[in-house]
Amino acid sequence: MTRLYFDSSYLCKLYWREGGSCEVAALAAGADEIVCGLHGRAEFYSVGHRKRREGVADAAALKSVFAQFEADRAAGGLALLPLTETILDRVAVAFADAPPSCFLRPADALHLATAAEHRFSEIYSNDRHLIEAAPFFGLRGIDVIP
């Protein structure tokens, strides 16, 4: 079974037409399951809200995209991994031990710790800060968008 861990930036490219959507969709098509941390759900909805606020999407489009996201979750094609104390402990250690040169944001640390805790070796994102911090968690950060 092929499982790929996508951060929120990649999840959004599956549901909103934007730069890199075609590449991310092609990658996802070869997977049995797309996985993200549970907090990615909030990040996903936040992006939808931003798109509506910026006039990129109207209320109907927002409802449609959100419904598709939930349908994909229900169908098992998208799994959201729970946040646990163990994951939060990894985050705490990462912030305590990270060198000053590591630009590590809280949501990125949650994605990276979740992927590492669930024994993923790779994480997919187009967020350069997350990709640069991935090795600190024993992960390889990959961006398929040229």
ZAKOLLO-423874 format. One line per 8 residues: number of its first residue (from 1); for each residue z, x negated, y of N, C-alpha, C, O, CB. Coordinates in nm, 4 decimals, padded with zeros to 6 digits. Glycine has a CB too. Layout:
// ZAKOLLO-423874
NUM) Z X Y Z X Y Z X Y Z X Y Z X Y  ...
This chain:
// ZAKOLLO-423874
1) 00.0000 -00.0848 -00.1179 00.0000 00.0000 00.0000 00.0000 -00.0895 00.1244 00.0863 -00.1762 00.1386 00.1230 00.0966 -00.0003  -00.0950 -00.0690 00.2128 -00.1058 -00.1459 00.3352 -00.0331 -00.0742 00.4476 -00.0702 00.0362 00.4876 -00.2527 -00.1696 00.3719  00.0717 -00.1395 00.4979 00.1503 -00.0851 00.6091 00.1395 -00.1824 00.7254 00.1614 -00.3024 00.7089 00.3007 -00.0619 00.5682  00.1058 -00.1310 00.8422 00.0947 -00.2131 00.9618 00.1958 -00.1664 01.0652 00.2080 -00.0469 01.0920 -00.0482 -00.2080 01.0192  00.2680 -00.2616 01.1230 00.3633 -00.2282 01.2279 00.2909 -00.2382 01.3624 00.2457 -00.3455 01.4023 00.4888 -00.3228 01.2234  00.2808 -00.1250 01.4307 00.2216 -00.1170 01.5640 00.3336 -00.0948 01.6652 00.4213 -00.0112 01.6436 00.1151 -00.0025 01.5721  00.3309 -00.1688 01.7744 00.4232 -00.1349 01.8820 00.3650 -00.0153 01.9568 00.2581 00.0339 01.9206 00.4470 -00.2571 01.9785  00.4325 00.0310 02.0583 00.3897 00.1510 02.1305 00.2550 00.1340 02.1994 00.1779 00.2295 02.2087 00.4936 00.1888 02.2329
9) 00.2259 00.0141 02.2474 00.0980 -00.0057 02.3156 -00.0186 00.0198 02.2203 -00.1211 00.0753 02.2599 00.0892 -00.1481 02.3735  -00.0023 -00.0211 02.0948 -00.1082 00.0036 01.9965 -00.1094 00.1497 01.9522 -00.2163 00.2076 01.9325 -00.0903 -00.0880 01.8746  00.0091 00.2100 01.9364 00.0128 00.3527 01.9006 -00.0632 00.4351 02.0037 -00.1410 00.5236 01.9682 00.1589 00.4028 01.8894  -00.0407 00.4063 02.1297 -00.1061 00.4833 02.2355 -00.2570 00.4699 02.2301 -00.3284 00.5644 02.2637 -00.0559 00.4392 02.3715  -00.3068 00.3553 02.1887 -00.4514 00.3351 02.1806 -00.5143 00.4192 02.0696 -00.6354 00.4414 02.0694 -00.4825 00.1875 02.1577  -00.4329 00.4655 01.9763 -00.4839 00.5544 01.8714 -00.5021 00.6977 01.9218 -00.5788 00.7745 01.8638 -00.3893 00.5535 01.7515  -00.4327 00.7335 02.0281 -00.4318 00.8716 02.0748 -00.4951 00.8925 02.2114 -00.5357 01.0041 02.2440 -00.2928 00.9207 02.0785  -00.5040 00.7886 02.2905 -00.5626 00.7966 02.4238 -00.6816 00.7024 02.4303 -00.6703 00.5866 02.3902 -00.4580 00.7619 02.5337
17) -00.7938 00.7488 02.4792 -00.9120 00.6641 02.4966 -00.8860 00.5673 02.6113 -00.8783 00.6069 02.7276 -01.0401 00.7500 02.5240  -00.8727 00.4409 02.5764 -00.8503 00.3371 02.6754 -00.9022 00.2063 02.6188 -00.9403 00.2001 02.5019 -00.6998 00.3262 02.7139  -00.9042 00.1033 02.6992 -00.9538 -00.0251 02.6535 -00.8836 -00.0702 02.5267 -00.7607 -00.0714 02.5199 -00.9371 -00.1290 02.7616  -00.9613 -00.1070 02.4274 -00.9056 -00.1526 02.3010 -00.8874 -00.0440 02.1965 -00.8540 -00.0741 02.0819 -00.7759 -00.2168 02.3259  -00.9085 00.0812 02.2332 -00.8887 00.1912 02.1377 -00.9760 00.1774 02.0134 -00.9300 00.2018 01.9018 -00.9176 00.3241 02.2051  -01.1009 00.1386 02.0324 -01.1929 00.1270 01.9176 -01.1458 00.0206 01.8195 -01.1481 00.0419 01.6983 -01.3352 00.0939 01.9657  -01.1032 -00.0938 01.8718 -01.0567 -00.2028 01.7846 -00.9294 -00.1642 01.7101 -00.9153 -00.1929 01.5912 -01.0321 -00.3301 01.8668  -00.8377 -00.0995 01.7799 -00.7116 -00.0597 01.7172 -00.7367 00.0498 01.6133 -00.6760 00.0482 01.5062 -00.6104 -00.0109 01.8240
25) -00.8252 00.1444 01.6437 -00.8582 00.2508 01.5474 -00.9228 00.1915 01.4219 -00.8938 00.2356 01.3107 -00.9530 00.3553 01.6121  -01.0094 00.0928 01.4389 -01.0734 00.0282 01.3236 -00.9689 -00.0420 01.2367 -00.9754 -00.0357 01.1140 -01.1808 -00.0732 01.3706  -00.8743 -00.1078 01.2995 -00.7659 -00.1721 01.2255 -00.6838 -00.0681 01.1499 -00.6547 -00.0854 01.0316 -00.6755 -00.2525 01.3208  -00.6469 00.0387 01.2177 -00.5644 00.1438 01.1571 -00.6362 00.2120 01.0415 -00.5724 00.2534 00.9448 -00.5255 00.2476 01.2620  -00.7680 00.2239 01.0505 -00.8446 00.2909 00.9444 -00.8313 00.2198 00.8108 -00.8470 00.2824 00.7060 -00.9913 00.2995 00.9829  -00.8029 00.0915 00.8126 -00.7873 00.0161 00.6885 -00.6462 00.0165 00.6335 -00.6198 -00.0477 00.5319 -00.8301 -00.1239 00.7097  -00.5560 00.0867 00.6975 -00.4156 00.0903 00.6546 -00.3824 00.2220 00.5875 -00.4408 00.3259 00.6182 -00.3223 00.0677 00.7735  -00.2887 00.2159 00.4966 -00.2380 00.3383 00.4344 -00.1356 00.4065 00.5246 -00.1193 00.5285 00.5222 -00.1755 00.3072 00.2975
33) -00.0671 00.3245 00.6040 00.0379 00.3800 00.6894 00.0554 00.2911 00.8127 00.0531 00.1683 00.8042 00.1722 00.3928 00.6111  00.0727 00.3560 00.9251 00.1084 00.2885 01.0489 00.2579 00.3094 01.0679 00.3094 00.4197 01.0494 00.0252 00.3429 01.1721  00.3265 00.2027 01.1048 00.4719 00.2056 01.1186 00.5096 00.1603 01.2591 00.4451 00.0731 01.3174 00.5402 00.1158 01.0115  00.6144 00.2207 01.3116 00.6677 00.1823 01.4425 00.8180 00.2087 01.4398 00.8662 00.2863 01.3573 00.5973 00.2618 01.5602  00.8904 00.1456 01.5282 01.0325 00.1744 01.5413 01.0522 00.3121 01.6024 00.9670 00.3601 01.6771 01.1023 00.0673 01.6263  01.1625 00.3745 01.5713 01.1918 00.5093 01.6197 01.1851 00.5196 01.7714 01.1409 00.6214 01.8246 01.3284 00.5527 01.5720  01.2281 00.4167 01.8407 01.2235 00.4199 01.9870 01.0800 00.4232 02.0389 01.0564 00.4591 02.1543 01.2968 00.2989 02.0446  00.9835 00.3856 01.9536 00.8426 00.3931 01.9912 00.7986 00.5353 02.0206 00.7041 00.5578 02.0962 00.7564 00.3351 01.8817
41) 00.8667 00.6299 01.9612 00.8355 00.7711 01.9892 00.8624 00.8031 02.1362 00.7804 00.8670 02.2021 00.9189 00.8653 01.8977  00.9757 00.7592 02.1868 01.0074 00.7818 02.3281 00.9082 00.7079 02.4173 00.8648 00.7612 02.5194 01.1516 00.7364 02.3596  00.8727 00.5867 02.3797 00.7754 00.5110 02.4584 00.6396 00.5807 02.4584 00.5714 00.5852 02.5608 00.7616 00.3681 02.4036  00.6009 00.6350 02.3431 00.4737 00.7067 02.3322 00.4710 00.8267 02.4271 00.3753 00.8455 02.5022 00.4502 00.7531 02.1869  00.5772 00.9076 02.4228 00.5841 01.0240 02.5104 00.5876 00.9828 02.6578 00.5325 01.0520 02.7433 00.7072 01.1083 02.4764  00.6512 00.8722 02.6864 00.6563 00.8216 02.8230 00.5170 00.7870 02.8750 00.4853 00.8137 02.9909 00.7466 00.6990 02.8305  00.4354 00.7288 02.7907 00.2979 00.6963 02.8313 00.2204 00.8240 02.8608 00.1458 00.8299 02.9586 00.2258 00.6141 02.7214  00.2370 00.9254 02.7780 00.1714 01.0534 02.8038 00.2128 01.1110 02.9378 00.1292 01.1589 03.0144 00.2030 01.1524 02.6932
49) 00.3412 01.1062 02.9653 00.3917 01.1550 03.0944 00.3300 01.0768 03.2097 00.2900 01.1348 03.3106 00.5453 01.1448 03.0998  00.3225 00.9446 03.1944 00.2614 00.8618 03.2996 00.1156 00.8986 03.3199 00.0689 00.9056 03.4336 00.2731 00.7129 03.2650  00.0424 00.9224 03.2100 -00.0986 00.9594 03.2219 -00.1132 01.0920 03.2969 -00.2063 01.1090 03.3756 -00.1638 00.9693 03.0824  -00.0226 01.1842 03.2728 -00.0284 01.3123 03.3460 00.0058 01.2917 03.4934 -00.0602 01.3468 03.5816 00.0687 01.4158 03.2831  00.1084 01.2126 03.5190 00.1500 01.1858 03.6569 00.0372 01.1189 03.7356 00.0179 01.1472 03.8539 00.2760 01.0970 03.6587  -00.0372 01.0296 03.6690 -00.1466 00.9569 03.7346 -00.2756 01.0372 03.7404 -00.3742 00.9913 03.7982 -00.1722 00.8266 03.6628  -00.2764 01.1568 03.6813 -00.3947 01.2420 03.6851 -00.4984 01.2094 03.5801 -00.6107 01.2593 03.5871 -00.4572 01.2334 03.8181  -00.4636 01.1272 03.4833 -00.5560 01.0908 03.3755 -00.5619 01.2007 03.2698 -00.6633 01.2170 03.2020 -00.5137 00.9575 03.3109
57) -00.4531 01.2756 03.2562 -00.4455 01.3831 03.1565 -00.3835 01.5061 03.2210 -00.2956 01.4954 03.3065 -00.3630 01.3388 03.0316  -00.4302 01.6226 03.1790 -00.3684 01.7457 03.2261 -00.2693 01.7958 03.1207 -00.2543 01.7345 03.0150 -00.4762 01.8536 03.2568  -00.2030 01.9056 03.1495 -00.1001 01.9581 03.0597 -00.1562 01.9918 02.9219 -00.0908 01.9677 02.8204 -00.0357 02.0816 03.1207  -00.2760 02.0470 02.9183 -00.3366 02.0834 02.7890 -00.3659 01.9590 02.7053 -00.3406 01.9573 02.5849 -00.4666 02.1639 02.8110  -00.4189 01.8559 02.7689 -00.4470 01.7314 02.6962 -00.3182 01.6696 02.6444 -00.3131 01.6199 02.5319 -00.5212 01.6311 02.7865  -00.2163 01.6730 02.7254 -00.0872 01.6175 02.6864 -00.0327 01.6906 02.5637 00.0106 01.6273 02.4674 00.0129 01.6264 02.8031  -00.0349 01.8232 02.5678 00.0129 01.9014 02.4533 -00.0679 01.8712 02.3277 -00.0120 01.8601 02.2186 00.0063 02.0510 02.4846  -00.1988 01.8580 02.3431 -00.2861 01.8297 02.2294 -00.2556 01.6934 02.1671 -00.2454 01.6811 02.0451 -00.4321 01.8356 02.2728
65) -00.2415 01.5924 02.2509 -00.2123 01.4573 02.2003 -00.0745 01.4539 02.1352 -00.0585 01.3961 02.0277 -00.2199 01.3529 02.3146  00.0241 01.5145 02.1984 00.1581 01.5161 02.1408 00.1594 01.5902 02.0069 00.2271 01.5476 01.9133 00.2571 01.5811 02.2382  00.0856 01.6999 01.9974 00.0778 01.7762 01.8722 00.0127 01.6928 01.7621 00.0577 01.6956 01.6476 -00.0012 01.9072 01.8933  -00.0927 01.6188 01.7959 -00.1585 01.5341 01.6958 -00.0647 01.4235 01.6478 -00.0595 01.3934 01.5286 -00.2873 01.4726 01.7536  00.0087 01.3637 01.7403 00.1066 01.2607 01.7061 00.2079 01.3155 01.6057 00.2361 01.2516 01.5043 00.1787 01.2098 01.8329  00.2620 01.4328 01.6337 00.3614 01.4934 01.5437 00.2989 01.5350 01.4109 00.3635 01.5253 01.3065 00.4265 01.6149 01.6106  00.1750 01.5809 01.4136 00.1063 01.6171 01.2888 00.0855 01.4932 01.2027 00.1019 01.4992 01.0809 -00.0298 01.6852 01.3185  00.0501 01.3826 01.2637 00.0323 01.2578 01.1884 00.1640 01.2114 01.1274 00.1669 01.1612 01.0150 -00.0249 01.1479 01.2792
73) 00.2722 01.2282 01.2018 00.4046 01.1944 01.1465 00.4355 01.2829 01.0259 00.4801 01.2341 00.9221 00.5153 01.2104 01.2545  00.4116 01.4127 01.0405 00.4423 01.5074 00.9327 00.3581 01.4815 00.8087 00.4041 01.5010 00.6962 00.4205 01.6502 00.9805  00.2346 01.4375 00.8300 00.1431 01.4117 00.7181 00.1704 01.2786 00.6486 00.1148 01.2518 00.5421 -00.0001 01.4143 00.7671  00.2553 01.1952 00.7079 00.2908 01.0690 00.6442 00.2030 00.9512 00.6826 00.2191 00.8426 00.6270 00.2864 01.0855 00.4984  00.1121 00.9694 00.7746 00.0270 00.8578 00.8161 00.0927 00.7695 00.9207 00.0468 00.6585 00.9475 -00.1034 00.9100 00.8696  00.2000 00.8195 00.9794 00.2730 00.7457 01.0820 00.4216 00.7563 01.0507 00.4786 00.8654 01.0496 00.2413 00.8001 01.2256  00.4828 00.6421 01.0255 00.6259 00.6396 00.9939 00.7023 00.5746 01.1084 00.6614 00.4711 01.1611 00.6523 00.5637 00.8610  00.8128 00.6361 01.1458 00.9003 00.5806 01.2480 01.0281 00.5321 01.1798 01.1014 00.6105 01.1195 00.9319 00.6861 01.3596
81) 01.0530 00.4027 01.1904 01.1682 00.3419 01.1234 01.2934 00.3606 01.2084 01.2886 00.3440 01.3303 01.1431 00.1914 01.0962  01.4053 00.3949 01.1452 01.5276 00.4213 01.2209 01.5856 00.2951 01.2836 01.5665 00.1839 01.2345 01.6311 00.4854 01.1310  01.6565 00.3163 01.3932 01.7348 00.2083 01.4523 01.8698 00.2069 01.3815 01.9331 00.3109 01.3638 01.7514 00.2264 01.6085  01.9118 00.0902 01.3422 02.0386 00.0765 01.2709 02.1264 -00.0257 01.3416 02.0806 -00.0995 01.4289 02.0150 00.0352 01.1238  02.2509 -00.0287 01.3031 02.3425 -00.1291 01.3581 02.2919 -00.2697 01.3246 02.3049 -00.3612 01.4060 02.4864 -00.1085 01.3027  02.2350 -00.2870 01.2067 02.1827 -00.4184 01.1675 02.0702 -00.4621 01.2602 02.0625 -00.5789 01.2984 02.1328 -00.4155 01.0223  01.9836 -00.3693 01.2960 01.8751 -00.4016 01.3892 01.9326 -00.4352 01.5262 01.8899 -00.5320 01.5892 01.7748 -00.2837 01.4001  02.0284 -00.3568 01.5724 02.0908 -00.3852 01.7016 02.1663 -00.5177 01.6996 02.1722 -00.5870 01.8011 02.1853 -00.2721 01.7404
89) 02.2244 -00.5536 01.5843 02.2885 -00.6845 01.5709 02.1850 -00.7963 01.5848 02.2121 -00.8984 01.6480 02.3614 -00.6955 01.4351  02.0660 -00.7773 01.5256 01.9579 -00.8761 01.5399 01.9175 -00.8906 01.6863 01.8931 -01.0012 01.7345 01.8350 -00.8355 01.4547  01.9110 -00.7787 01.7556 01.8760 -00.7813 01.8980 01.9816 -00.8602 01.9758 01.9478 -00.9435 02.0599 01.8633 -00.6366 01.9545  02.1084 -00.8337 01.9476 02.2162 -00.9038 02.0182 02.2084 -01.0540 01.9949 02.2225 -01.1325 02.0887 02.3529 -00.8509 01.9732  02.1862 -01.0939 01.8712 02.1740 -01.2363 01.8391 02.0527 -01.2966 01.9088 02.0591 -01.4082 01.9604 02.1634 -01.2568 01.6867  01.9431 -01.2231 01.9102 01.8214 -01.2734 01.9746 01.8454 -01.3001 02.1226 01.8064 -01.4051 02.1737 01.7060 -01.1736 01.9572  01.9093 -01.2063 02.1917 01.9349 -01.2267 02.3341 02.0343 -01.3407 02.3572 02.0246 -01.4123 02.4569 01.9876 -01.0975 02.3973  02.1286 -01.3574 02.2665 02.2256 -01.4662 02.2811 02.1616 -01.6021 02.2557 02.1973 -01.7010 02.3198 02.3430 -01.4456 02.1857
97) 02.0669 -01.6071 02.1620 02.0093 -01.7347 02.1196 01.8740 -01.7683 02.1811 01.8281 -01.8821 02.1709 01.9957 -01.7348 01.9729  01.8099 -01.6712 02.2447 01.6751 -01.6950 02.2980 01.6779 -01.8023 02.4064 01.7661 -01.8027 02.4923 01.6152 -01.5645 02.3543  01.5817 -01.8920 02.4016 01.5741 -01.9926 02.5082 01.5374 -01.9258 02.6404 01.4774 -01.8184 02.6401 01.4706 -02.1028 02.4727  01.5717 -01.9863 02.7511 01.5406 -01.9271 02.8817 01.3915 -01.9002 02.9019 01.3544 -01.8125 02.9800 01.5900 -02.0179 02.9916  01.3074 -01.9737 02.8331 01.1628 -01.9550 02.8485 01.1103 -01.8308 02.7765 00.9956 -01.7916 02.7975 01.0901 -02.0768 02.7973  01.1929 -01.7683 02.6917 01.1511 -01.6505 02.6151 01.1669 -01.5257 02.7014 01.2783 -01.4881 02.7380 01.2338 -01.6370 02.4837  01.0554 -01.4625 02.7332 01.0575 -01.3402 02.8136 01.0722 -01.2230 02.7170 00.9733 -01.1723 02.6641 00.9270 -01.3260 02.9023  01.1951 -01.1810 02.6947 01.2253 -01.0795 02.5939 01.2834 -00.9561 02.6616 01.3898 -00.9611 02.7234 01.3235 -01.1347 02.4874
105) 01.2108 -00.8450 02.6483 01.2570 -00.7184 02.7052 01.3248 -00.6362 02.5948 01.2968 -00.6565 02.4767 01.1380 -00.6387 02.7693  01.4134 -00.5438 02.6327 01.4885 -00.4678 02.5320 01.4010 -00.3928 02.4312 01.4249 -00.4024 02.3108 01.5777 -00.3698 02.6009  01.3007 -00.3186 02.4777 01.2184 -00.2418 02.3845 01.1386 -00.3345 02.2928 01.1198 -00.3040 02.1750 01.1233 -00.1486 02.4613  01.0919 -00.4470 02.3459 01.0208 -00.5442 02.2624 01.1144 -00.6008 02.1559 01.0762 -00.6145 02.0397 00.9626 -00.6584 02.3491  01.2371 -00.6336 02.1962 01.3346 -00.6863 02.1003 01.3622 -00.5843 01.9900 01.3774 -00.6215 01.8737 01.4659 -00.7242 02.1719  01.3686 -00.4561 02.0258 01.3891 -00.3528 01.9237 01.2715 -00.3473 01.8272 01.2915 -00.3382 01.7060 01.4096 -00.2157 01.9893  01.1476 -00.3526 01.8799 01.0308 -00.3544 01.7909 01.0342 -00.4759 01.6988 01.0153 -00.4635 01.5778 00.9006 -00.3542 01.8729  01.0582 -00.5923 01.7563 01.0555 -00.7160 01.6784 01.1664 -00.7191 01.5735 01.1429 -00.7584 01.4593 01.0682 -00.8366 01.7710
113) 01.2864 -00.6780 01.6117 01.3972 -00.6760 01.5165 01.3741 -00.5725 01.4067 01.4079 -00.5960 01.2907 01.5288 -00.6471 01.5889  01.3168 -00.4585 01.4433 01.2878 -00.3545 01.3429 01.1848 -00.4048 01.2429 01.2027 -00.3901 01.1221 01.2370 -00.2249 01.4109  01.0776 -00.4638 01.2927 00.9737 -00.5172 01.2035 01.0314 -00.6257 01.1135 01.0042 -00.6273 00.9935 00.8551 -00.5732 01.2852  01.1099 -00.7154 01.1696 01.1688 -00.8233 01.0896 01.2655 -00.7685 00.9857 01.2645 -00.8122 00.8706 01.2408 -00.9236 01.1801  01.3480 -00.6743 01.0251 01.4464 -00.6174 00.9324 01.3788 -00.5471 00.8152 01.4318 -00.5453 00.7041 01.5381 -00.5194 01.0059  01.2631 -00.4901 00.8401 01.1909 -00.4196 00.7341 01.0881 -00.5090 00.6646 00.9969 -00.4612 00.5972 01.1217 -00.2970 00.7913  01.1053 -00.6382 00.6827 01.0285 -00.7417 00.6120 00.8789 -00.7420 00.6388 00.7999 -00.7785 00.5518 01.0495 -00.7266 00.4673  00.8400 -00.7016 00.7585 00.7010 -00.7197 00.7985 00.6840 -00.8664 00.8362 00.7776 -00.9292 00.8856 00.6614 -00.6241 00.9179
121) 00.5678 -00.9196 00.8137 00.5410 -01.0576 00.8550 00.4589 -01.0603 00.9834 00.4494 -01.1632 01.0503 00.4676 -01.1341 00.7434  00.3996 -00.9453 01.0170 00.3135 -00.9363 01.1344 00.3485 -00.8119 01.2149 00.3977 -00.7127 01.1612 00.1648 -00.9340 01.0934  00.3221 -00.8196 01.3438 00.3375 -00.7048 01.4323 00.2139 -00.7013 01.5220 00.1690 -00.8047 01.5713 00.4713 -00.7132 01.5171  00.1599 -00.5821 01.5424 00.0366 -00.5655 01.6199 00.0680 -00.5081 01.7565 00.1388 -00.4082 01.7694 -00.0630 -00.4747 01.5457  00.0141 -00.5731 01.8579 00.0403 -00.5327 01.9954 -00.0609 -00.6000 02.0871 -00.1224 -00.7000 02.0503 00.1855 -00.5684 02.0374  -00.0776 -00.5445 02.2065 -00.1534 -00.6170 02.3079 -00.0621 -00.6530 02.4247 -00.1085 -00.6787 02.5358 -00.2739 -00.5331 02.3569  00.0655 -00.6544 02.3984 00.1662 -00.6941 02.4964 00.1924 -00.8437 02.4781 00.2526 -00.8851 02.3790 00.2989 -00.6100 02.4804  00.1473 -00.9235 02.5735 00.1557 -01.0694 02.5558 00.2993 -01.1188 02.5438 00.3253 -01.2158 02.4726 00.0879 -01.1397 02.6719
129) 00.3931 -01.0535 02.6126 00.5324 -01.0972 02.6034 00.5882 -01.0720 02.4632 00.6572 -01.1574 02.4075 00.6184 -01.0249 02.7085  00.5588 -00.9564 02.4071 00.6029 -00.9267 02.2715 00.5406 -01.0250 02.1733 00.6099 -01.0775 02.0861 00.5669 -00.7821 02.2331  00.4120 -01.0504 02.1863 00.3428 -01.1429 02.0957 00.4028 -01.2832 02.1052 00.4219 -01.3498 02.0035 00.1918 -01.1474 02.1279  00.4322 -01.3276 02.2267 00.4902 -01.4606 02.2446 00.6316 -01.4700 02.1884 00.6731 -01.5775 02.1449 00.4912 -01.4974 02.3915  00.7065 -01.3598 02.1884 00.8430 -01.3592 02.1359 00.8474 -01.3381 01.9841 00.9503 -01.3636 01.9216 00.9242 -01.2509 02.2050  00.7382 -01.2923 01.9249 00.7366 -01.2599 01.7817 00.7836 -01.3746 01.6917 00.8626 -01.3496 01.6007 00.5976 -01.2195 01.7412  00.7393 -01.4984 01.7125 00.7849 -01.6061 01.6231 00.9360 -01.6260 01.6248 00.9937 -01.6712 01.5258 00.7177 -01.7357 01.6611  01.0000 -01.5928 01.7354 01.1451 -01.6036 01.7439 01.2131 -01.5119 01.6415 01.3275 -01.5358 01.6029 01.1926 -01.5694 01.8859
137) 01.1431 -01.4078 01.5981 01.1939 -01.3140 01.4973 01.1320 -01.3397 01.3606 01.1503 -01.2599 01.2687 01.1665 -01.1700 01.5403  01.0589 -01.4498 01.3458 00.9947 -01.4812 01.2191 00.8693 -01.4012 01.1943 00.8272 -01.3857 01.0797 01.0898 -01.4590 01.1076  00.8088 -01.3498 01.3003 00.6903 -01.2658 01.2886 00.5699 -01.3331 01.3528 00.5830 -01.4211 01.4379 00.7149 -01.1290 01.3526  00.4546 -01.2898 01.3102 00.3296 -01.3314 01.3744 00.2806 -01.2142 01.4572 00.2553 -01.1062 01.4039 00.2213 -01.3765 01.2687  00.2672 -01.2350 01.5861 00.2148 -01.1318 01.6744 00.0633 -01.1372 01.6749 00.0045 -01.2440 01.6923 00.2700 -01.1480 01.8171  -00.0003 -01.0220 01.6559 -00.1466 -01.0167 01.6465 -00.1991 -00.9115 01.7434 -00.1465 -00.8007 01.7533 -00.1925 -00.9851 01.5007  -00.3048 -00.9503 01.8146 -00.3792 -00.8582 01.9013 -00.5245 -00.8647 01.8593 -00.5868 -00.9705 01.8681 -00.3621 -00.8940 02.0541  -00.5801 -00.7520 01.8132 -00.7196 -00.7496 01.7689 -00.8156 -00.7155 01.8822 -00.9366 -00.7073 01.8612 -00.7365 -00.6498 01.6560
145) -00.7621 -00.6958 02.0013 -00.8460 -00.6590 02.1153 -00.8939 -00.7885 02.1821 -00.8131 -00.8717 02.2234 -00.7674 -00.5672 02.2176  -01.0277 -00.8044 02.1922 -01.0787 -00.9278 02.2536 -01.0485 -00.9364 02.4023 -01.0852 -01.0344 02.4672 -01.2279 -00.9383 02.2323
